[in-house]
Amino acid sequence: MLGVIFFAVMVDLIGFGIVLPLLPFYASSFGASPFVIALLASVFSIAQFITAPLLGGLTDRIGRRPVFLACTLISCLAYIGLAHADNLLMVFLARIFAGIGAGKIGIAQAIIADSTPPEQRARGMGMVGAAFGLGMILGPVLGGLLTGPNPAAPNYHLPALAAALASFCALGFALWRLKETHPPGRAQAGGMPSRNPLRGLDKIGPIALALILVQFFINFVFAQIEVLFPLFTADRFGWHAFEVGIAFTFIGIIVLTMQGGLIGPLSRRFGESLLLRIGIVGLAFGTLIVAWVVNVPMLGLSILFTATSFAMINPSLASLISRAAAPEHQGITLGAAQGLAALGRVLGPLLGGLLYEAVSPEAPYLVGGVLLLLTLLVFYKPMRRVGRGAEP
């Protein structure tokens, strides 16, 4: 089952990677400012924030497979809509539906939690990260090539259609191979989930909740880096979608190396809690040095620290959260975690866009780095306690 979910998520994330480097430039072609571009990223995450916990709870009731398939179909339709957008409103609508479809990541984590014993869960969660890494290796390169190297005559429609094709292929593969890991008979009795996206919090214990709050702040900061990176490199180095796609491919290689091969041995040797704390320090360093980037090698150093640290943090957090959740609440706990992470990705780009326009291109990175260090300071003792309590 791990191999099936890995391949299905990887193919779908290739589509995500195809459109990621070109979205800021696509929005700019309709006259969007940096803040509006940040808002475009935020509506994606708003949709994910609202729907991810609902989808997670729904999988606990009707099973993982049908909801995963529905999310993949929604992603496919969203990319088709993006390909045919002829105004900024249509771009926003396409990203809202893409955010709903992104709920499949939390569902994939729930499938892995169903299929793995606790001591192997970090490795299983790392496979989702490895799928993301492969998607980010292949997708941005394809997106950059399909957009074209000439910024004066970019093709934004063909990459979106290619992304739709990737999601359609993922849907077909999942229909063929994905089996149910949480039959409806195992779910709790009850009706449909509440429309409150924070509903799952009342079922989450203090250990998992502490980790979810850490995840919120990490995603708050990382979203600024991800969303503003194309604009920053365009202002600083004159880059466009082609060059940004190559940079995202570099990030994908780092993520694949860490989550596809290293995270399992590292988690067994050091434990997820220590990896989480080390990752926060590395992410803060990689974020802060952006303020002093004056050439491409320095930018590469920042990317190296940022991508490696984030790749270390994600599976460690997901593993600890899943291990702290009761078996009957895996879906709703991981869905709530994804929802609050999405809330961080809503608020982070909005603050970053304001700082970018009102202060300087470096300001979001300075503020983000400081916020990460404060997060480590505030949650340091709970994270150590979580590590002792969650480690076998």
C-alpha positions, 0 to 999 in steps of 0.5 A: 500500500505504501508503494501505491500511495507513493506513486499516486501522490507523486504523479499528482504532485508533478502537476502541482510542481508544474504550475508552482513556478509560473503562478506568480508570473501568471497572476502578474500578467493580469496585473496582480501586485505582490500582495494580490499574488500572496492572496492568491496563495492564501485562497488555496490554503483557505480552501484547504484549511476549511475542507481538510479537517472535514475530509479527514473526518469524512474518511473516518466515516466512509473510508479513505479511498473514495475521498482520496479519489474525489480530491484527485478528481477535483485537482484535475478539474482545477488545473483545467480551469487554470488552463482556460482562465482569461482573467484574475478571478478565474485564476483565483477560482481555480486555486480555490478548487486546487486547495480543496483537492490538496486535502488528499495529502492528509488522507494519504498520511492517514492511509499510511498511519493505517498501514504501518506500525508506530515504529515505522511511521516516520519512514512511511510519512517520509514516503509522502515527502519523497513523493513530493520531492520527486514531483518537485524535481520533475514538475518545475522542470516541465513547467519551466520548459512548457512556459518557455525560456522567453519571459516576453512570450510565456505560455501559461496555458500548456503547463496547466493542461500538463498538470491536469493530465498528471492528476488524471493519470494519478486518478486512474492509477488510484482507481486501479490499485488503491485499496481501502485501509479504513473500512466504514465499519471501523468508523465511529457512529455519527452523522456527517462531520461538522462544518467547523474546520476546528471541530477535530481539536476537541478530540486531540490530546495536549501532546498532539495539539502542541505539535500542531501549533508548532506545525502552524508556525513553521508553515506560516513562515515557510509559506512566505518563503515559497510564495515570495521566492519567485518575486524575490529572485525576479527583483534581485536576479531578473529570473522568470518561470524557467529559472525559478523552475530550475531552483524548485527542482533543486529543492525537490532533489534535496527533499527527495534525498532527505525524505526518500532515504535519510529520514528513516535512519536519522529518526531511528538514530536521533528520534523525531523530536530531536530532528524536529528541533534541529530542523527548526534551527536550520530553517531559521538560519536558511530564512535569515540569510536571505536578507544578505543574499547578493549572488546565486551561490549565496541563494543556493546556500539558503535553499540548501538549509531551508529545504533540508530543514523543512524536509526533516521537519515534515515527516517528524511532525506527521509521525509524532502527531499520528502516534499521539492520536487515538487509532479511531481519530487518525483521520480527523487528527491528521486532517486537523493538523493539515487544516491548521498548517493550511491556516499558517499558509493563509496568514503567512503569505498575507503578512509576507506580501504586506512586508514585501510591498511596504517595507522591503523584499528582505523583510518577510525573511527577517521576520520569519526567521525571528518567528521560528526562533521564538517558536523553538524557544516557546515550545522547546520544553513541550517538544522535549517532553513529547519526544520522551513520551512518543519515542518507543 
